[in-house]
Amino acid sequence: MNALTQYFARRRKSLYVAVGLVMAVLIGTGGALAGAALSSASSGSTGSSATAATLNAAVSSTSPATTPAGKARKAAALVRLRRLGGMYGQVALHGKDGSTRTLAFERGTVTSAGGDLVVKAANGTTWTWTYVSDTAVRKAGQKASRSDLASGQHVLVAGQVTSGKRDARVIIVAKPKAAGSGRTPSTAPSSSAGTSSS
């Protein structure tokens, strides 16, 4: 009887050790998976933050720059805006004072440049943009005017969404493509996310 009790005690101890090892492996694997999920979520929010920062800098750079440093910041903001991926999107910014503002962008072809600017993205999405007093138009790297805009031009537009209307603060006209270049507009997915700015 005593030998039988000792045998079961040893078996129970081995079972506890095995169960403990299995639990440790499961917990470790779960932690690694959770860490990977958090890492990918974090990198996604970084992308949204970068989009928000790019749009904010471009939209804020429409006022005339008077100093060399101001001109350099304005030029850098426009370069970052040109590099912004995607066809269109919106980003909500939360200010320090508790206010919220929404910025939007669209890359596509002008279908109308009359009373409002109508732009059609590569996937057919069409947004109407309203000209505002400080709308800045850039063409071939130089300042241009609204009269330089025409149907068929490929543009990148950015601005603030105010009372449901998209204000065209920055309009960049792309260089015309050479015949037979075979290049097609970017079809990267649109960006739409909320983020917080400080």
HUHUZI-V726863 format. One record per backbone hydrogen bond with DSSP energy under -0.5 kcal/mol. NH is the residue of the N-H (numbers start at 1). CO is the residue of the C=O. If there is no record, write none. Layout:
# HUHUZI-V726863
NH/CO ; NH/CO
This chain:
# HUHUZI-V726863
5/1 ; 6/2 ; 7/3 ; 8/4 ; 9/5 ; 10/6 ; 11/7 ; 12/8 ; 13/9 ; 14/10 ; 15/11 ; 16/12 ; 17/13 ; 18/14 ; 19/15 ; 20/16 ; 21/17 ; 22/18 ; 23/19 ; 24/20 ; 25/21 ; 26/22 ; 27/23 ; 28/24 ; 29/25 ; 30/26 ; 31/27 ; 32/28 ; 33/29 ; 34/30 ; 35/31 ; 36/32 ; 37/33 ; 38/34 ; 39/35 ; 40/36 ; 41/37 ; 42/38 ; 43/39 ; 44/40 ; 45/41 ; 46/42 ; 47/43 ; 48/44 ; 49/45 ; 50/46 ; 51/47 ; 52/48 ; 53/49 ; 54/50 ; 55/51 ; 56/52 ; 57/53 ; 58/54 ; 59/55 ; 60/56 ; 61/57 ; 61/58 ; 62/59 ; 63/60 ; 71/67 ; 72/68 ; 73/69 ; 74/70 ; 75/71 ; 76/72 ; 77/73 ; 78/74 ; 79/75 ; 80/76 ; 81/77 ; 82/78 ; 83/79 ; 84/80 ; 84/81 ; 87/188 ; 89/105 ; 90/191 ; 91/103 ; 92/193 ; 93/101 ; 95/93 ; 95/99 ; 98/95 ; 101/93 ; 102/161 ; 103/91 ; 104/159 ; 105/89 ; 106/157 ; 107/87 ; 108/155 ; 109/120 ; 110/153 ; 111/118 ; 112/118 ; 117/129 ; 118/112 ; 118/116 ; 119/117 ; 119/127 ; 120/109 ; 121/119 ; 121/125 ; 122/107 ; 124/121 ; 127/119 ; 129/117 ; 130/166 ; 132/168 ; 135/132 ; 136/169 ; 137/135 ; 137/144 ; 138/171 ; 139/142 ; 140/173 ; 142/139 ; 144/137 ; 148/145 ; 149/146 ; 152/110 ; 153/150 ; 155/108 ; 155/153 ; 156/172 ; 157/106 ; 158/170 ; 159/104 ; 161/102 ; 162/160 ; 162/165 ; 165/162 ; 166/128 ; 167/160 ; 167/165 ; 168/130 ; 168/166 ; 169/158 ; 169/167 ; 170/158 ; 171/136 ; 172/156 ; 173/138 ; 173/171 ; 174/154 ; 174/172 ; 181/178 ; 191/88 ; 192/190 ; 193/90 ; 195/92 ; 197/94
